[in-house]
Amino acid sequence: MGIKTAILGATGAVGQEFLKLLEERDFPCESLKVLASARSAGKTVTFRGQTTTIEEARPEAFDGVELVLSSAGGSVSKALVPEAVKRGCVVVDNTSAFRMDAGVPLVVPEVNRHAIREHQGIIANPNCSTIIMVVPLKPLHSRWGVKRVIASTYQAVSGAGQKGISELEQQVADLAAGREPKVALFPKQIAYNAIPRIPQRGGLCDGGYLEEEVKMIRETKKIFGDDSIQVTATCVRVPIIRCHSESINVELAEPFRVEEIREALAAAEGVTVQDDVANDVYPVPLEVSNQDDVFVGRIRVDNTNPQALNLWICGDQIRKGAALNAVQIAEDLVKMGMLAVKA
Ligand SMILES: NC(=O)c1ccc[n+]([C@@H]2O[C@H](COP(=O)([O-])OP(=O)(O)OC[C@H]3O[C@@H](n4cnc5c(N)ncnc54)[C@H](OP(=O)(O)O)[C@@H]3O)[C@@H](O)[C@H]2O)c1
């Protein structure tokens, strides 16, 4: 017995990770529905050793479901999540559809799990780059107060879904075979390149910023419940399959010693410190892939500002930046008694 659960977008990069995590963390599912587009209906996935058939995501598919883990893109969420809520489901949504809505908590458990209690059916998972940044910012903000953050990201192609992975792999294979690489999803060749444009189409905002950058700015303020935190960001796609990295400059309100910062980060929930550059101990995306924590290294005082720090952080954006964060929210719902596990 347990919770009647559904995954919306089960064939995607995040959906596949949901399947792995529910199994790995022994989440108390009584039953699991796997939903995707009509293209995937009838195909199967394996969950806990059993073959489960994918159903087309339609409003009626949510009848009798209690928890929905949703990751099928913003427009699908806008259409289907209210239908699921109408049918009594609690939805943890990975898309940007409801993140900034009043009445929808935007939650990273390590930072603001208390906000889960305010939900009215939907809990939003923040953007992956935001999640990875706010986990190590939390202990710094609690003790010294974060005044300003300057973030530069190095984002993996899987952040653009399964198609992002396929495009990089195909371009690498084409180049190795002496063929002209095909550019389709990303605006320029991504193999052996760096593209300062996320999302890859549209998303142009005021002042020359792009949507991903604006998400990091706005979502950080909402998660901390503090509009005074100033954030500026440049988001860059790099030819890495999985795991985002970020170079973060953080200005603090109170004086600090770098040893205290290292200790506070090492003690923080969800953070692993790897910081001994002389011995090549620092996080890199290949080693942080498939790990739960956000890893922090290269911790040093900003040479131009004694009130600021430079940090290098890596976090698996499909795991902590998406599926794991959502499953942790679901686990917290159970712990808080807001999602009953029937005996
Ligand atoms: N990838 C990341 O690192 C990441 C991180 C944080 C948040 N997110 C967000 O999570 C969402 C999914 O991302 P992803 O990377 O997993 O994308 P993806 O690999 O492209 O997968 C998209 C999923 O949505 C399903 N889908 C598409 N159209 C649908 C429709 N009309 N009805 C029902 N299902 C439909 C797809 O099913 P079919 O296979 O049947 O087409 C697939 O299961 C996006 O909103 C993304 O922004 C992604």
The ligand as a Gaussian input file, in Angstrom:
#p B3LYP/6-31G(d) Opt

LIG

0 1
 N       16.438000      18.266000     -18.659000
 C       16.706000      18.996000     -17.583000
 O       17.854000      19.070000     -17.127000
 C       15.601000      19.718000     -16.872000
 C       15.884000      20.284000     -15.630000
 C       14.876000      20.970000     -14.941000
 C       13.637000      21.091000     -15.503000
 N       13.384000      20.546000     -16.730000
 C       12.035000      20.729000     -17.293000
 O       11.368000      19.471000     -17.299000
 C       10.532000      19.390000     -18.457000
 C       10.905000      18.135000     -19.255000
 O       12.270000      18.231000     -19.625000
 P       13.066000      17.001000     -20.273000
 O       14.450000      17.485000     -20.357000
 O       12.766000      15.738000     -19.568000
 O       12.439000      16.989000     -21.754000
 P       12.398000      15.814000     -22.834000
 O       13.534000      14.883000     -22.647000
 O       12.260000      16.499000     -24.132000
 O       11.035000      15.042000     -22.483000
 C        9.771000      15.650000     -22.659000
 C        8.704000      14.721000     -22.111000
 O        7.433000      15.367000     -22.269000
 C        6.552000      14.496000     -22.984000
 N        5.609000      15.257000     -23.805000
 C        5.894000      16.093000     -24.821000
 N        4.727000      16.579000     -25.361000
 C        3.725000      16.029000     -24.655000
 C        2.304000      16.108000     -24.718000
 N        1.692000      16.876000     -25.618000
 N        1.577000      15.391000     -23.828000
 C        2.171000      14.615000     -22.905000
 N        3.527000      14.482000     -22.802000
 C        4.283000      15.180000     -23.661000
 C        7.470000      13.677000     -23.851000
 O        6.792000      12.517000     -24.273000
 P        7.108000      11.834000     -25.729000
 O        8.400000      11.061000     -25.534000
 O        5.929000      10.968000     -25.918000
 O        7.238000      12.948000     -26.694000
 C        8.594000      13.393000     -22.854000
 O        8.201000      12.382000     -21.957000
 C       10.727000      20.709000     -19.209000
 O        9.716000      21.605000     -18.842000
 C       12.062000      21.194000     -18.728000
 O       12.189000      22.593000     -18.804000
 C       14.339000      19.856000     -17.406000

